[in-house]
């Protein structure tokens, strides 16, 4: 495996500035096309607690209810400024193995440590998360939860069998990664198409862990938005930000201990030269 590259504070700030460009592009397209989105995760937390990126954070996250996500995916084919940005998604990008999209800045590199072999470009990015139905029925909900967990591990196995340190887990990933990617995409699409109800109480990112002890997020947080400052721009987020952030982080205004203030490990960084 390649060696880890450690960013300077100046480089981290440059990464954040590029992510602001990416966030502005999503916001522009969504305003033009009438698409609703929310800041989620650390981005929503950063907006409320810091008024910008969390100081040590190196990424940004936006979430969409599934129908809004598909509108955005389609809009990118005609509205995206392809001179500066490119969109990656499991159904559109060869070798891509994540159940959510990334919008990336051209002429940059942000190569995740242990993922140098992946057959797609790895520029500086923001994550775009589709939020899918979580069944209301408690038994079906548990089955759905386990299916999402398994799919996430099968998708990860392409990386896991190369970098996992536990020999038994590494062997298991070695078998799992033999499952053809097209079958995993079929599995993903099946979960997307399962129409439990258009008005389930909760939604979740299918291939991303739900907050500990939960099955996802309440749909209501993605139905009513407000605008919040994020650095020198404003972005859309849950009107009930307090309910969302408590669900996601607990006591969200308390800073985590120093050892938890980490960036993503990378092996290569290239900042755009305008």
LUMKOLZA-763038 format. One line per 4 residues: for each residue x, y, z of C-alpha. Coordinates in Angstrom, 3 decimals, m for minus. Example, Ala and Ser with C-alpha at 12.3 -4.5 7.8 and 13.67 -1.06 7.14 Angstrom:
! LUMKOLZA-763038
12.300/m4.500/7.800 ~ 13.670/m1.060/7.140 $
***
This chain:
! LUMKOLZA-763038
0.000/0.000/0.000 ~ 1.151/3.531/m0.723 ~ 2.370/5.800/2.044 ~ 0.006/8.258/3.675 $
0.241/11.898/2.631 ~ m0.320/14.400/5.439 ~ m1.889/17.710/4.439 ~ m0.688/21.007/5.811 $
m3.242/23.429/7.282 ~ m2.819/25.585/4.164 ~ m3.585/22.610/1.912 ~ m6.595/21.662/4.032 $
m7.955/25.181/3.629 ~ m7.473/24.935/m0.133 ~ m9.413/21.659/m0.151 ~ m12.242/23.358/1.765 $
m12.261/26.258/m0.705 ~ m12.629/23.818/m3.597 ~ m15.445/22.060/m1.766 ~ m17.214/25.418/m1.441 $
m17.077/25.616/m5.258 ~ m18.627/22.146/m5.465 ~ m21.342/23.010/m2.953 ~ m22.151/26.202/m4.853 $
m22.503/24.217/m8.079 ~ m24.973/21.785/m6.484 ~ m26.912/24.686/m4.964 ~ m27.010/26.489/m8.314 $
m28.369/23.455/m10.163 ~ m30.902/22.718/m7.432 ~ m32.216/26.286/m7.417 ~ m32.513/26.294/m11.211 $
m34.262/22.909/m11.372 ~ m36.393/23.118/m8.236 ~ m34.565/20.302/m6.425 ~ m34.553/20.031/m2.629 $
m31.466/18.987/m0.678 ~ m30.134/19.176/2.887 ~ m26.714/19.610/4.368 ~ m26.140/16.414/6.345 $
m23.599/14.928/8.734 ~ m20.564/17.028/9.539 ~ m21.575/19.701/7.045 ~ m24.837/20.441/8.873 $
m22.957/20.268/12.165 ~ m20.315/22.644/10.840 ~ m22.953/25.124/9.682 ~ m24.627/25.242/13.106 $
m21.633/24.902/15.444 ~ m18.966/26.776/13.450 ~ m20.778/28.656/10.684 ~ m18.540/26.862/8.173 $
m16.594/23.600/7.804 ~ m15.688/21.855/11.031 ~ m12.077/23.090/11.464 ~ m10.457/19.671/10.986 $
m12.949/18.337/8.395 ~ m11.865/17.690/4.813 ~ m15.145/16.779/3.114 ~ m18.736/17.949/2.704 $
m22.016/16.031/2.569 ~ m25.425/16.757/1.063 ~ m28.503/14.530/1.273 ~ m31.547/14.179/m1.004 $
m34.735/12.173/m0.726 ~ m34.534/9.559/m3.485 ~ m36.838/11.315/m5.958 ~ m34.900/14.565/m5.519 $
m31.596/12.717/m5.912 ~ m32.734/11.200/m9.220 ~ m33.783/14.654/m10.417 ~ m30.311/15.937/m9.586 $
m28.638/12.965/m11.267 ~ m30.586/13.699/m14.449 ~ m29.968/17.446/m14.188 ~ m26.201/16.862/m14.084 $
m26.357/15.495/m17.636 ~ m27.398/18.901/m18.980 ~ m26.784/21.523/m16.282 ~ m23.422/20.605/m14.731 $
m20.465/22.832/m15.584 ~ m18.335/20.051/m17.060 ~ m15.424/22.394/m17.672 ~ m14.803/22.345/m13.913 $
m16.694/19.403/m12.400 ~ m17.597/15.753/m12.939 ~ m20.243/13.514/m11.389 ~ m19.679/9.893/m10.343 $
m22.342/7.326/m9.483 ~ m22.465/3.528/m9.232 ~ m24.733/3.211/m12.289 ~ m22.729/5.633/m14.438 $
m19.049/5.269/m13.497 ~ m16.965/2.213/m14.341 ~ m15.572/0.483/m11.260 ~ m17.370/2.794/m8.804 $
m18.527/0.835/m5.745 ~ m20.355/3.264/m3.473 ~ m24.130/3.573/m3.165 ~ m23.997/7.376/m3.227 $
m22.571/9.901/m5.641 ~ m19.553/12.156/m5.627 ~ m19.191/15.485/m7.351 ~ m15.515/16.179/m8.028 $
m13.359/19.073/m9.166 ~ m11.459/18.552/m12.392 ~ m7.663/18.892/m12.407 ~ m7.356/17.885/m8.746 $
m6.449/14.692/m6.911 ~ m7.571/13.424/m3.533 ~ m6.615/9.743/m3.632 ~ m7.849/7.729/m0.671 $
m5.162/5.649/1.008 ~ m5.595/2.017/m0.004 ~ m7.794/2.890/m2.987 ~ m5.097/3.874/m5.489 $
m6.053/0.931/m7.726 ~ m9.671/2.041/m8.215 ~ m10.344/2.510/m11.969 ~ m11.899/5.964/m11.762 $
m10.640/9.505/m11.223 ~ m10.266/10.637/m7.625 ~ m10.427/14.400/m7.501 ~ m11.383/16.578/m4.541 $
m15.057/15.846/m3.888 ~ m18.256/16.257/m1.956 ~ m20.598/13.334/m1.194 ~ m24.209/13.343/m2.413 $
m26.363/10.910/m0.446 ~ m29.727/9.543/m1.636 ~ m32.156/8.846/1.209 ~ m34.304/5.744/0.661 $
m37.329/4.337/2.434 ~ m36.937/2.399/5.680 ~ m39.867/m0.037/6.131 ~ m42.360/0.896/8.825 $
m42.942/m2.740/9.783 ~ m40.485/m3.657/12.543 ~ m39.684/m7.158/11.246 ~ m39.258/m6.053/7.621 $
m37.180/m3.132/8.893 ~ m34.690/m5.519/10.518 ~ m34.429/m7.617/7.334 ~ m33.909/m4.453/5.291 $
m31.257/m3.230/7.746 ~ m29.325/m6.517/7.451 ~ m29.566/m6.477/3.654 ~ m28.132/m2.944/3.579 $
m25.309/m4.043/5.891 ~ m24.416/m7.014/3.680 ~ m24.494/m4.974/0.486 ~ m22.208/m2.356/2.041 $
m19.680/m5.049/2.986 ~ m19.796/m6.666/m0.469 ~ m19.183/m3.305/m2.111 ~ m16.320/m2.564/0.302 $
m14.741/m5.993/m0.259 ~ m12.875/m4.755/m3.352 ~ m10.886/m2.537/m1.011 ~ m11.162/m4.677/2.111 $
m9.442/m7.747/0.740 ~ m6.407/m5.611/m0.068 ~ m6.066/m3.537/3.108 ~ m7.750/m5.528/5.897 $
m5.240/m6.506/8.599 ~ m7.299/m9.258/10.256 ~ m6.406/m12.410/8.285 ~ m9.789/m14.095/8.688 $
m11.703/m10.990/7.654 ~ m9.277/m10.442/4.778 ~ m9.954/m13.996/3.562 ~ m13.693/m13.416/3.776 $
m13.392/m10.198/1.782 ~ m11.301/m12.150/m0.714 ~ m14.265/m14.413/m1.441 ~ m16.785/m11.571/m1.331 $
m14.974/m9.469/m3.912 ~ m15.401/m12.265/m6.473 ~ m19.112/m11.461/m6.715 ~ m19.510/m9.537/m10.006 $
m20.105/m5.838/m9.598 ~ m23.117/m6.010/m11.923 ~ m24.873/m8.290/m9.417 ~ m24.177/m5.841/m6.614 $
m25.646/m3.042/m8.727 ~ m28.731/m5.227/m9.318 ~ m28.994/m5.738/m5.552 ~ m28.656/m1.994/m4.963 $
m31.293/m1.166/m7.566 ~ m33.636/m3.757/m6.070 ~ m33.395/m2.041/m2.684 ~ m34.015/1.318/m4.343 $
m37.089/0.066/m6.189 ~ m38.697/m1.684/m3.215 ~ m41.772/0.437/m2.670 ~ m42.554/m0.077/1.007 $
m44.450/3.220/1.051 ~ m43.989/6.690/m0.317 ~ m44.475/8.009/3.201 ~ m42.383/5.819/5.451 $
m41.542/7.455/8.752 ~ m37.801/7.018/8.271 ~ m35.269/7.122/5.437 ~ m31.628/6.120/5.238 $
m28.560/5.935/3.021 ~ m28.671/2.324/1.834 ~ m24.940/1.667/1.817 ~ m23.809/3.901/4.665 $
m24.133/3.104/8.377 ~ m27.162/4.547/10.154 ~ m26.518/6.440/13.410 ~ m25.763/3.987/16.205 $
m28.889/2.417/17.672 ~ m31.156/3.704/14.884 ~ m32.465/2.594/11.489 ~ m31.964/5.933/9.780 $
m33.371/9.463/9.886 ~ m36.870/10.862/10.139 ~ m38.282/11.839/6.755 ~ m39.704/15.067/8.196 $
m36.188/16.518/8.412 ~ m35.917/16.363/4.594 ~ m39.306/17.917/3.910 ~ m38.889/21.316/5.596 $
m35.717/23.281/4.925 ~ m34.152/26.590/5.874 ~ m31.037/28.409/4.656 ~ m27.924/28.573/6.837 $
m24.577/30.360/6.470 ~ m21.689/28.086/5.537 ~ m18.536/30.124/5.254 ~ m19.151/32.798/2.629 $
m22.212/31.074/1.120 ~ m25.611/29.854/2.332 ~ m26.927/26.310/1.934 ~ m30.119/24.392/2.608 $
m30.581/22.253/5.728 ~ m33.272/20.825/7.969 ~ m35.423/23.494/9.554 ~ m35.397/21.316/12.668 $
m31.617/21.190/12.742 ~ m31.618/20.558/16.484 ~ m33.672/17.376/16.158 ~ m31.530/16.117/13.277 $
m28.189/16.879/14.921 ~ m29.172/15.381/18.278 ~ m30.265/12.212/16.475 ~ m27.007/12.059/14.518 $
m24.462/13.252/17.093 ~ m26.090/13.470/20.524 ~ m24.650/16.515/22.347 ~ m23.549/18.075/19.092 $
m22.280/21.363/20.546 ~ m19.595/19.573/22.543 ~ m16.286/19.292/20.706 ~ m14.894/15.756/20.347 $
m11.571/14.825/21.989 ~ m8.438/15.677/20.016 ~ m7.780/12.057/18.980 ~ m11.116/11.989/17.121 $
m10.422/15.119/15.081 ~ m9.145/13.366/11.987 ~ m9.080/13.861/8.232 ~ m9.477/11.080/5.673 $
m6.167/9.280/5.053 ~ m4.922/9.971/1.529 ~ m1.875/9.012/m0.501 ~ m1.916/11.818/m3.081 $
m3.154/15.394/m3.183 ~ m3.231/17.786/m6.101 ~ m4.788/21.223/m5.832 ~ m6.243/22.922/m8.881 $
m4.085/25.554/m10.562 ~ m6.247/28.301/m12.088 $
***
